[in-house]
Amino acid sequence: MHSITLLGRPGCHLCDDAREVIARVAGELGVPWEEVDIDTSPELREKYGEMIPVTLVDGTQHDFWRVSEDRLRAALA
């Protein structure tokens, strides 16, 4: 079973766009997903601060800045 993690922060318009794509794809495919605010972790903020939103599939970085719905679906197939 796959899982998706969205790394972002409140007030990020690209994060809003990514959330919409992830919620749609995850909902259609029955894949669990979570969202993590990078500002809750100094390590995440340092590593991903300029790249958000970042999408992880099964804990591995998949996309950043924009989420490609087609790429996400392919990774979960």
N, C-alpha and C positions, 0 to 999 in steps of 0.2 A: 504494500500500500504506500503510495506516495504522500508527501506532505509539502505544503508551500508556506514560506515565511516571507512576509513583506516587512522590510526594514525601512522606516521613515520617521517623520516627526509631524506633530500637529501644525497646521497652517501651510503645508506644502501642497501646492496645486498639482504637481506631478504625482505626488503620493495619492491624491484623490483620484486621479485618472487610473493609476495602477490598481488601486483598491477596487475600482469598478470592474476592470478587466478580470482581475483575479477572482473576485466574488462570483462573477458570471461563469467563468470556466470551471472553477472549483465546484460550484453548485451543480452545474450540468453533469460533471464527471464524478461527483460524490467524493471529492478529495478534500480532506481537512486542511484548513489554513489558519494562520494566526498573523497578527500584526504586532511588531515590536517597535517601540519608540527608541531610536538610537540615543536620545539624550538621557536615557536611564542608565547608560553604561559608558564610562569613559573609553573603554576599549572599542566598542562599536562606533562611538562618535569619532574617534581618531581614525579608525580604519575606513569608515564609509561616509564620513561627514560631507564630502563634496560629491558623492555619487548617488545620493538618495533620489528616488526610491530604489532600493535594491531588492530583487526577488531571488530567494533561495528555493531550490527544489531539492528536497531530501537533504537539506543542510549545505548544499553546494551552490555557489553563486551562479545564477542563470542569466539575469538581465540587470541593467541599471539604467536610470533616468527614464526610460520608457519600457513598457511591457508589451511585447509582441504577442498578441493572442494566438497566432498560428504557431509560433515557436513554443509557447507555453503548452499548448495542446499536444504538440509533437513530443515534448519532453515527458508528458504524463501518459502517453500512449503505451 
